[in-house]
């Protein structure tokens, strides 16, 4: 029990103090657990491609992998709870007080411009890193078709992912080697089970799904405004824990209060955590499976396409604005996006520092404009 308690405490601390989502969490966890002798140095980072093969969040897959290695099924369950708990608690309170935040304040608006620019740059860097793995003509074709299906043909995101999986599996063997429910809590459960089962590659992949179901007047649920959604995404980067869990907690709270926040977060984590536990129990055989290789070959480029959709959505919220006065362009935000992307790719600056520096730079720019204009 001491080892399980130590596992819970270490993962709880990592989730509580590390901001920036699954990629940041896995980097910190790799260093901490290697020092404790629970894993080899670089072991968790080396397992990242396997984590991305299983639907769900990278942060919870990390907890499942380490927990299973230390204490089997109980350790995996404890690890998932430890990683999710800070996010659910903190973002429930953020959701409760969200309407009281002075979001119309000009200084807060300027800070959010910087936060959105940072997030746009981070997504761009993630796409660049992921695109390096799209070396085959097959992957490029799947990426292009997935992007067209979502952007041009308005195909539902879940359908795009499922088709990509089926095409990928087929290639491995064929090619040479709405209406609301009466109970919002149950609605959240059903929606987030779907998200959790179709989330490949981290929390950013969930952004188009969230936008499809919750953002805009045509969305079947909630009809959150684009501005409010962008503020929410910025807050998920500034608060501890996985980005996907933070957003799920917020939407769950909007659907059914505190109960909805808990149900939505649990539903998001359940499919991926269960699949990850089964997968990691037989990691080598799982990685060598032709079915899984084909699934990964199809879903990886489709996931990059989803991130590209998210990149454009956030770019429209800070760099290019479309309103009644026409199309506007913010050179300050554009510079911050490029700086955030370069900083993320260099890996010399932590994600949280990049986000904070972009927010401060945006505030400084707003101050100078007020001073001299």
LOGUZA-769269 format. One record per residue (C-alpha): z negated, y, x; residue in one letter. Coordinates in steps of 0.5 Angstrom, whole numbers, plus 500, padded with zeros to 3 digits. Layout:
! residues N
ZYXA...
! end
This chain:
! residues 373
500500500X499505506X506504508X509505501X504511500X507514507X514513505X512517498X509523502X515523507X520523502X516528498X516533503X523532505X525534498X520539497X522543504X529541505X534546501X541545501X542538497X544531500X547532506X541536509X536531506X540525510X540529516X533531516X531524514X535521519X531524525X524524521X524516520X527515527X521518530X517513526X521507528X523506520X530506522X534507528X537514531X543516527X542510522X542514516X548518518X552512520X551509513X553516509X560513508X557507505X552511501X559515498X562508496X556508491X556513485X550517485X547522489X546522497X539524497X537518492X541513496X538515502X531514499X533507496X536505503X529507507X525504501X528498501X528497508X520498508X518495502X523492498X524494490X518497490X519502496X526503493X523505486X518510490X523513494X527515488X521518485X519522491X525525492X526527485X519529483X520536487X526538484X524536477X518540477X520546480X527547476X523545470X519552471X525555473X529553467X523556463X523562466X530563467X531568461X526572464X529573470X532580471X539578472X542584470X539588476X544591481X540588487X539581484X547582482X549583489X544578492X548573487X554575490X552573497X549566494X556565491X560566497X555562501X556556496X564557496X564557503X559551504X564547499X570549503X567546509X565540505X572539503X575540510X570535513X572530507X580531508X579529515X579522512X585522507X589520513X594516509X600517504X596513499X590518499X594524499X598522493X592520489X589527491X595531489X595527482X588528481X588535482X594536477X591532472X585536472X588543473X595542470X594537465X587538462X585530463X578529462X574528469X571521467X578519466X581521472X575518476X576511473X584511474X583513481X578507482X583502478X589505482X585504489X583497487X590495485X592498492X588493496X591487493X598489491X600494497X601491504X594491507X565535441X560534436X552534438X547529436X541530432X537529438X538533444X534529448X538523447X545527448X542529455X541521456X548519454X551525458X547524464X548517465X555518465X555523470X550518474X555513474X561517476X558521481X561519488X560523494X555528492X552533488X558538488X563533485X559534479X560541478X567540474X564535470X558540468X563545467X567541462X561539458X557546458X561552460X565556456X566557449X570551448X565546451X562541447X555543449X551549450X557554451X553557458X557563460X561562467X556568470X550564468X553557471X554561477X547564478X545557476X549554482X546559486X539557484X540550486X542552493X536556494X531551491X528544494X531537492X538535491X543540487X545535482X538533480X536541480X542542475X541536471X534539470X536545468X541543463X536538460X531543459X536547455X538541451X531539449X525542453X521539458X522532455X530533456X529536463X525529465X530525461X537528464X534528471X532520470X539518467X542522472X539518478X538511474X545508475X546510482X539508484X540501481X547500484X545503491X539498491X544492489X549494494X544495500X541488499X547485502X550491506X555488510X558483505X558489500X562494506X567488507X569487500X576488498X575491491X570496494X575498500X580499494X575503490X573507496X581508497X582511490X575515489X575518495X581523495X579524487X573526489X576531494X580533488X574535484X571539490X577543490X576544483X569546484X571551490X576555486X571555480X566559485X572563488X573566482X566568481X565572487X572573491X577573485X575576479X579576472X577581467X579586462X581591468X586586471X585582477X580584482X579582489X572583493X573583501X566583502X565576499X571573502X569575509X562572507X566565504X569565511X563566515X559561511X565555511X565556519X558556520X557550516X563546520X559549526X553545524X549550529X546554523X542550517X545551510X539555508X540560513X547561511X545562504X540567506X544570511X550571506X545574501X542579506X549581508X551582501X545586499X546590506X553591504X551594497X546599500X551602504X556602498X551606495X549610501X556613503X560612496X
! end
